[in-house]
Amino acid sequence: MRGPRITRRDFCAGLAVGAALGRPGMAAGSAPLTARPAVVQLAPEGYAATEVWSYDGTVPGTTLRAKQGARLTRQLVNDLPEPTSVHWHGIRIDNAMDGVSGLTQDPVPPGGTFEYDFVVPDAGTYWYHSHTNSMEQVARGLAGPLIVEEPDAPDVDRDEVLMLDDWLLDPDTGAFAGDFGNPMMQSHAGRMGNLIGTNGRYDLSLPVQRHARLRLRLINAANARIFVLRLDGLEGWTVALDGMPLPAPEPVTGDLILAPAQRIDLMVDVTAAEGAIAGLVRQANDDTWQALVDMPVSGAASLARRGVPAPLAPNPNMALPDLKAARQLEMVMEGGAMSGLRNARFNGRELGFRELVQEGQFWALAGQVGMDDTPFASLSRGEAVRLRLSNRTVFAHAMHLHGMHFRTIAADGSLGPMRDTILSLPDEPIDIAFVADNPGKWLLHCHMLGHAASGMTNWIDVS
């Protein structure tokens, strides 16, 4: 099932599966979160080290942990050569703490600080990352896990955070390769790395015991890569998506699709025999399956497997929206290579596609390129919304709504699980529903970060 991990030829050709660093650790107290340059050995031994932008010197950043309902306080210290900010992805918090430069706060200048202070209302798997020039800053390493723990921990032997990412490096120098604003990447599928890793390692290995039950928290921190994943020597259930618990655990029977910014919580049992290697594998470009995490099996946690796990306790405010009086909206996605986009508004002017390309802009949401002073929608607090996402491009887009979660609406009218990021495929409209219950200015954008930087960013206003 598995292919080889990495060869020099693969790395140089851009098809490797590597990067080496330590696993993220647990944060203590309310220590400052310092964004600063660091030099780390991203590539495997024998390759040059890489100068990254990091939180506290590691890639990914330190795992921040808090109990549900607790107050999280962090002072961001900016030791970078350019402004930055932190977005707490998926957390339903006060708008002023959302970390979006130019919308919810001013960017923090070099040498400056900003006090983030908010309550974490929802248990689950989240993450934090830069939201200033995020196309470049996240690609350079400014991201880390944020775990909000349930009051009563589920019955598992281990709780593992697995942050998936990729990096585009020059194999000769170890430096980040190419222009982060490369027009070809922005107008196509986005910036794809030639090294792929989990928790910063191309060879992450987690020893396990047969019949052990693990909670795996999968986070896709890549700029543009969609991961297609399978369990190998593991069997289990999906228990939460984007931090929000499912009503009941759902058996994992096939591929797991993890788009940029999405998270999946799994409960898995180790079913591989002692002496075998279980783990998490990904589909590569040549349709082989390559290891992301190896789990060598030694010993046994018990003589037999446990039964189906209990569902996680629901988070607050997970009630189904009432669609009978919902406002009907549509957001059309246009642009990119092989585009049918004729014109769109940019900086208050109506421009043709050729003119937009000259401005470095390739994408439009609802006829608007990037943010302007007018929101896509002005909503009243508590208003139910039914939004159709219509993808008229030839590329996939991971659409993320800040500040609130939503549910997909099936053809029969049934509502799916709560999410904050949804994968939109070409010519496959998606209807989503949410209640505008969090006041403020909230982004709605593509989390293929090159797409967001070149047009696919809009916002809604909840009064």
Number of C-alpha atoms within 10 A of each C-alpha: 8 13 14 11 16 19 13 14 10 15 21 15 11 18 20 24 28 28 26 22 21 16 20 20 15 14 15 11 11 11 11 16 22 19 25 19 20 16 13 20 21 27 27 18 10 8 15 17 17 19 17 23 26 28 27 18 19 25 27 28 29 22 19 22 18 20 18 18 16 14 12 16 16 17 15 21 23 22 20 18 12 14 17 29 27 25 21 24 27 29 28 20 21 15 18 15 18 28 26 25 19 11 18 17 15 15 22 21 17 16 12 14 19 21 12 19 15 19 17 20 18 26 24 27 28 26 26 22 25 26 23 22 17 24 25 21 20 22 26 21 29 30 31 27 29 25 23 22 19 18 11 8 10 16 12 14 15 13 15 14 22 24 24 22 29 27 26 21 22 19 20 9 12 18 17 18 14 11 10 18 16 13 18 12 18 27 22 19 20 23 28 20 24 22 28 28 26 30 26 30 28 25 22 22 17 14 12 24 22 26 24 22 26 20 22 19 24 23 27 23 29 27 26 30 22 21 20 15 20 21 19 20 19 23 18 22 19 21 23 27 22 27 27 28 25 19 14 16 19 16 15 17 11 9 13 15 16 21 27 28 27 29 29 23 25 24 27 24 23 27 21 21 17 16 12 13 21 26 23 19 22 23 18 17 8 7 9 13 20 21 28 26 23 18 22 19 24 16 13 15 15 12 8 11 14 11 7 14 17 12 16 20 17 16 16 10 11 14 11 15 20 14 16 8 11 16 13 13 15 16 18 17 23 27 30 28 18 11 15 13 20 13 19 22 19 21 12 13 9 15 17 14 20 14 15 23 16 9 12 17 25 29 30 28 27 17 20 27 29 22 22 15 9 13 17 21 12 14 20 15 15 15 16 21 21 24 20 18 22 21 22 20 22 18 19 20 29 23 23 26 22 25 24 20 26 27 22 21 19 12 9 6 10 9 17 15 18 24 23 25 27 25 18 20 18 14 13 11 16 19 21 22 25 23 24 24 19 20 19 20 21 22 22 22 25 29 29 27 26 28 31 25 24 24 26 29 24 25 22 20 19 19 14
